Amino acid sequence: MEPLGKKLQDARLKKKVSVEEASRVTKIRASRIHEIEAEDFSSFSSLAYAKGFLLIYGKYLDVDVTPYLDAFETSREVSVDGYSYLQDAPTTGPPPIVRRQPAKRPALLPFIIAVAVLVFGFYLVKLLLDIQRITPKQAAPGAVASATTSPSATPGGNIIAPRALPAEGAPASEARVTVAPTATPPPPAPAATEPEVRRAVAVNPQDRVAPNEITPAPSHRVQITPMRETFLRVTIEGQEEPAFNGWFDPADGPLTFRGPRVTIKVLERGAVQITKNGAALAVGDPDVIFE
């Protein structure tokens, strides 16, 4: 019998069909077609799988592959060889069970108690320090007694001894014999005298004039006469608001201003005529300033 692979290859070449064209029509990969023509069925998952591809490829090439299908028949007997989970269990006993003791975790309760004790102790010490700082300090009893029994000095410098008191149970005659020293009266304090206040008398009539008297600045009379319409603003020293601020027309007539210093802003200098105290304004006059 002619080999199956050779027979299929000759049929394909006779039809002048390439492996790629046969793979496209039969939906079989080209590598599988090469394996079928080489009769290498080792890469197939099972013989039944290879038998199906062989029938499809033979039908496409008009080749009868029926005589060759007997080689792809599998045994109908079911075997458990190769299936360990279907075989009988071994007779050996189960392995001994080793019990592992869980690792003891460190207890957190002692640590929490220690931290709480430390915090409480720190708070208690801080509270005691605050109480000592707030409470006023009391003087020692010995210092108070010495301060009360110390003799006081009189203005005259004499020291007065304290009067002795009779002891309890002593005879009355002994108490009468004890004589208390007489206190020396302090010397009279000198009477307070009112200090003498001397008043300055002016020697010359010129001395009676106040030296810091400020002489007021002289006031000047500035007259502005319009020659043609222009914008004019006049500000007098010592005044916050302008004395005049607007358009100035010859129909308005001349304007007169009085003040120590006058500041003038005019749109056109030749449109107005300015005089100071009835005379023509000199160039660079310090009392009339142009902006």
C-alpha positions as CSV (number, residue, x, y, z in Angstrom):
1,M,0.0,0.0,0.0
2,E,1.3,3.4,-0.9
3,P,2.2,5.5,2.1
4,L,-0.6,7.9,3.1
5,G,1.6,11.0,3.3
6,K,3.1,10.5,-0.1
7,K,-0.3,9.9,-1.6
8,L,-1.7,13.2,-0.2
9,Q,1.3,15.2,-1.3
10,D,1.1,13.8,-4.8
11,A,-2.6,14.7,-5.0
12,R,-1.9,18.2,-3.8
13,L,0.9,18.7,-6.4
14,K,-1.3,17.3,-9.1
15,K,-3.9,19.9,-8.4
16,K,-1.2,22.5,-8.2
17,V,-2.3,23.7,-4.8
18,S,0.2,25.2,-2.4
19,V,0.3,24.3,1.3
20,E,-0.8,27.9,2.1
21,E,-3.8,27.7,-0.2
22,A,-4.8,24.3,1.2
23,S,-4.5,25.7,4.7
24,R,-6.7,28.6,3.8
25,V,-9.4,26.4,2.3
26,T,-9.4,23.6,4.9
27,K,-8.8,25.9,7.9
28,I,-5.9,23.6,8.9
29,R,-2.6,25.2,9.8
30,A,0.2,24.8,7.3
31,S,2.4,23.2,10.0
32,R,-0.3,20.5,10.5
33,I,-0.5,19.8,6.8
34,H,3.3,19.3,6.6
35,E,3.1,16.9,9.6
36,I,0.2,14.9,7.9
37,E,2.2,14.6,4.6
38,A,5.2,13.5,6.6
39,E,3.1,11.1,8.6
40,D,4.3,12.6,11.9
41,F,1.4,12.6,14.3
42,S,3.4,12.9,17.5
43,S,2.5,16.6,18.0
44,F,-1.2,16.0,17.9
45,S,-3.0,15.8,21.2
46,S,-4.7,12.5,20.4
47,L,-5.1,10.1,17.5
48,A,-8.8,11.0,17.2
49,Y,-7.8,14.6,16.7
50,A,-5.3,13.5,13.9
51,K,-8.0,11.3,12.3
52,G,-10.4,14.3,12.0
53,F,-7.7,16.4,10.3
54,L,-6.9,13.5,8.0
55,L,-10.5,13.1,6.8
56,I,-10.9,16.9,6.1
57,Y,-7.6,17.0,4.2
58,G,-8.4,13.8,2.2
59,K,-11.8,15.1,1.2
60,Y,-10.3,18.3,0.0
61,L,-7.8,16.5,-2.2
62,D,-10.3,13.8,-3.3
63,V,-8.2,11.0,-1.8
64,D,-9.9,8.0,-0.1
65,V,-8.2,7.7,3.3
66,T,-10.6,5.1,4.7
67,P,-8.1,2.2,4.4
68,Y,-5.7,4.1,6.6
69,L,-8.1,4.9,9.4
70,D,-7.8,1.5,11.1
71,A,-4.4,2.6,12.3
72,F,-6.0,5.5,14.2
73,E,-8.4,3.3,16.1
74,T,-7.9,3.4,19.9
75,S,-8.6,0.6,22.4
76,R,-12.0,0.5,24.0
77,E,-10.7,-0.8,27.3
78,V,-10.5,1.8,30.0
79,S,-7.3,1.7,32.0
80,V,-6.2,3.7,35.1
81,D,-2.6,3.6,34.1
82,G,-1.1,7.0,34.4
83,Y,-3.9,8.3,36.7
84,S,-2.5,8.2,40.2
85,Y,-5.7,9.5,41.8
86,L,-7.7,6.5,40.4
87,Q,-5.3,3.9,41.7
88,D,-5.5,2.1,45.1
89,A,-4.1,4.0,48.0
90,P,-0.7,2.7,49.3
91,T,-0.7,0.4,52.4
92,T,1.7,2.6,54.3
93,G,0.3,4.5,57.3
94,P,-0.3,8.2,57.2
95,P,2.6,10.4,58.2
96,P,2.6,11.5,61.8
97,I,0.9,14.8,62.5
98,V,3.3,17.3,64.0
99,R,1.5,19.9,66.0
100,R,3.2,23.3,66.0
101,Q,2.8,25.5,68.9
102,P,1.9,29.1,67.9
103,A,4.5,31.6,68.8
104,K,3.6,33.7,71.8
105,R,3.0,37.3,71.0
106,P,4.5,39.8,73.3
107,A,1.8,41.1,75.7
108,L,1.1,44.8,75.3
109,L,-0.8,45.2,78.6
110,P,2.4,45.6,80.8
111,F,3.8,48.1,78.3
112,I,0.6,50.2,78.3
113,I,0.5,50.1,82.1
114,A,4.1,51.3,82.4
115,V,3.5,54.2,79.9
116,A,0.4,55.2,81.9
117,V,2.3,55.2,85.2
118,L,5.0,57.4,83.7
119,V,2.5,59.9,82.3
120,F,0.6,60.0,85.6
121,G,3.9,60.6,87.5
122,F,5.0,63.3,85.2
123,Y,1.6,65.1,85.5
124,L,1.7,64.8,89.4
125,V,5.2,66.3,89.6
126,K,4.2,69.2,87.3
127,L,1.1,69.8,89.5
128,L,3.2,69.9,92.7
129,L,5.6,72.4,91.1
130,D,2.7,74.6,90.0
131,I,1.2,74.6,93.5
132,Q,4.6,75.6,95.0
133,R,5.0,78.3,92.5
134,I,1.5,79.8,93.1
135,T,1.6,79.5,97.0
136,P,3.2,82.6,98.6
137,K,6.3,81.9,100.7
138,Q,5.9,82.5,104.5
139,A,8.7,84.0,106.5
140,A,10.5,82.0,109.2
141,P,9.1,82.3,112.8
142,G,12.5,83.2,114.2
143,A,12.9,86.1,111.9
144,V,9.4,87.4,112.8
145,A,10.2,87.2,116.5
146,S,13.5,89.0,116.2
147,A,11.8,91.7,114.1
148,T,9.1,92.3,116.7
149,T,11.5,92.5,119.7
150,S,14.2,94.6,118.2
151,P,14.3,98.1,119.7
152,S,13.3,101.1,117.5
153,A,15.6,104.1,117.3
154,T,14.0,107.5,118.1
155,P,14.8,110.6,116.1
156,G,17.0,111.8,118.9
157,G,19.2,108.7,118.8
158,N,18.1,107.5,122.3
159,I,17.2,103.8,122.8
160,I,14.2,103.1,125.0
161,A,14.3,99.9,126.9
162,P,11.2,97.8,127.2
163,R,9.3,97.9,130.5
164,A,9.8,94.9,132.6
165,L,6.6,93.0,133.6
166,P,6.2,91.3,137.0
167,A,6.4,87.6,137.0
168,E,3.5,85.5,138.1
169,G,3.5,84.5,141.8
170,A,6.1,87.2,142.8
171,P,5.4,89.3,145.9
172,A,3.6,92.6,145.4
173,S,6.5,94.5,147.1
174,E,8.9,93.2,144.5
175,A,6.6,94.4,141.8
176,R,6.4,97.8,143.3
177,V,10.1,98.2,143.7
178,T,10.7,97.7,139.9
179,V,10.8,101.1,138.3
180,A,10.3,101.6,134.6
181,P,12.7,104.0,133.0
182,T,11.1,107.2,131.8
183,A,11.0,107.8,128.1
184,T,12.9,110.7,126.8
185,P,10.7,112.9,124.7
186,P,11.9,113.4,121.2
187,P,13.3,116.8,120.3
188,P,10.8,119.1,118.6
189,A,11.0,118.9,114.8
190,P,11.9,122.2,113.2
191,A,8.9,124.1,111.8
192,A,8.7,123.9,108.0
193,T,9.3,127.3,106.5
194,E,7.9,128.3,103.1
195,P,10.8,128.7,100.6
196,E,11.4,132.2,99.4
197,V,10.4,132.9,95.8
198,R,12.2,135.7,94.1
199,R,10.6,137.4,91.2
200,A,12.5,138.9,88.3
201,V,12.1,142.6,87.8
202,A,12.5,144.1,84.4
203,V,15.5,146.5,84.2
204,N,14.7,148.2,80.9
205,P,11.4,148.8,79.1
206,Q,12.8,146.8,76.2
207,D,13.0,143.7,78.5
208,R,9.2,143.7,79.0
209,V,8.6,142.8,75.3
210,A,8.2,139.1,74.6
211,P,11.3,137.8,72.8
212,N,9.4,135.1,70.9
213,E,6.8,137.3,69.3
214,I,6.3,136.3,65.6
215,T,5.9,139.1,63.1
216,P,3.2,138.3,60.6
217,A,4.3,138.1,56.9
218,P,3.3,141.1,54.9
219,S,0.2,140.8,52.7
220,H,0.4,141.7,49.0
221,R,-2.3,142.8,46.7
222,V,-2.2,140.9,43.4
223,Q,-4.5,142.0,40.5
224,I,-5.1,139.8,37.4
225,T,-6.6,141.5,34.4
226,P,-7.8,139.2,31.5
227,M,-6.8,140.1,28.0
228,R,-8.5,137.1,26.3
229,E,-10.3,134.0,27.5
230,T,-8.0,131.4,29.2
231,F,-8.0,128.9,32.1
232,L,-6.8,130.3,35.5
233,R,-6.3,128.9,38.9
234,V,-5.1,131.0,41.9
235,T,-4.1,129.6,45.2
236,I,-3.2,131.8,48.3
237,E,-0.7,130.6,50.9
238,G,-2.5,129.4,54.0
239,Q,-5.7,128.3,52.2
240,E,-6.4,124.7,51.2
241,E,-8.9,125.5,48.4
242,P,-8.0,127.6,45.4
243,A,-9.3,131.2,45.5
244,F,-10.2,130.9,41.8
245,N,-10.3,127.9,39.5
246,G,-12.0,128.1,36.1
247,W,-12.2,129.9,32.8
248,F,-11.3,133.6,32.9
249,D,-12.9,135.9,30.3
250,P,-12.4,139.7,29.7
251,A,-16.1,140.2,30.4
252,D,-15.4,139.1,34.0
253,G,-13.2,142.1,34.7
254,P,-10.0,142.1,36.8
255,L,-9.7,140.0,39.9
256,T,-7.8,141.1,43.1
257,F,-6.3,138.7,45.6
258,R,-4.5,139.4,49.0
259,G,-2.0,137.2,50.7
260,P,1.6,136.7,51.7
261,R,2.2,134.5,48.6
262,V,0.1,133.8,45.6
263,T,0.5,130.8,43.3
264,I,-0.9,131.2,39.8
265,K,-1.5,128.6,37.1
266,V,-2.6,130.0,33.7
267,L,-3.1,128.1,30.5
268,E,-1.6,131.0,28.4
269,R,0.7,133.5,30.1
270,G,0.1,136.3,27.6
271,A,-3.7,136.1,28.1
272,V,-3.5,137.9,31.5
273,Q,-1.9,141.0,32.9
274,I,-0.6,140.8,36.5
275,T,0.3,143.6,38.9
276,K,1.6,143.5,42.5
277,N,0.6,146.3,44.9
278,G,-0.4,148.5,41.9
279,A,3.0,148.0,40.1
280,A,3.9,145.7,37.2
281,L,5.0,142.3,38.3
282,A,8.8,141.9,38.3
283,V,10.4,138.8,36.7
284,G,11.1,136.2,39.3
285,D,9.1,137.8,42.1
286,P,9.3,135.4,45.1
287,D,5.7,136.3,46.3
288,V,4.0,135.4,43.0
289,I,4.8,131.9,41.8
290,F,3.7,130.4,38.5
291,E,3.1,126.7,38.1
